Amino acid sequence: MTARILRPSIIIAIFLIASAIGSSPLQYRVCASKPSASESSPGNQASPMQAWIRLETTKGTIRLLIFQGWSPHGFERFLTLVKQNYYDNSPIFRVIAGKWAQFGINGDPKISQAWRARPIPDDPRVESNVRGTVFFAFKDPNGRTTQVVINLRDNSETFDKEPFVPIGKVIEGMNVADALYSDYGEQSGGGIRAGKQDPLFKEGNDYLKRNFPKLDYITKATVKRVVAY
């Protein structure tokens, strides 16, 4: 009996509300509640990734944050190398105080020579080579392999023209990077373009420890976290 009495009153109330606000606002609210294509199918649009990397060195810890959106090929190569322990026990063989610090030749010649022949395609430069950014060194187009440089100052005026393409930045430990042993300068390997790296690829850490015993090393490189951003 109660249901029969309430039903007509409910119908009347709905009719009065609809008449008062009009059909358009009601329709808008219904449409606005529908999810967008990306929300309903989140897997359809892949987000770029970012990764936190920990470099434990003989001078202390350096933490990096690298971005897939800055350099897709560079991001994947660096992440792969870290995961495969390529940078473990590797020398930071070229440090020019107040300018840059370079590493990325494995201490085992068999490993370094194998990766030396596996370059990645170039990426267009997205970010500038300001202090704290890191990039892959190269000599020829599409020639990046394993060697990475930390900018110890703003090198954008010259490096952006090359272009050296930053893959990420130091988020902690720039004081450690600044303190890396630098007195050997270019003598302990130099850059790729100087043509003085053959002894490192032939003899590895044995050559460096014999001739340049004060160099600092990356003792362990670790991927701490990889997430979309």
Secondary structure, DSSP 8 states (H G I E B T S, - for coil): -HHHHHHHHHHHHHHHHHHHH-HHHHHHHHHHTS--HHHH-GGGS---EEEEEEEEETTEEEEEEEETTT-HHHHHHHHHHHHTTTTTTEE--EEETTTEEEE---SSHHHHHHHHT--B------S---TTEEEE--SSTT-B-S-EEEESS--HHHHTTTT--EEEEEEE-HHHHHHS--TTTTTTS--GGGT--HHHHHHTHHHHHHH-TT--EEEEEEEEEEEE-
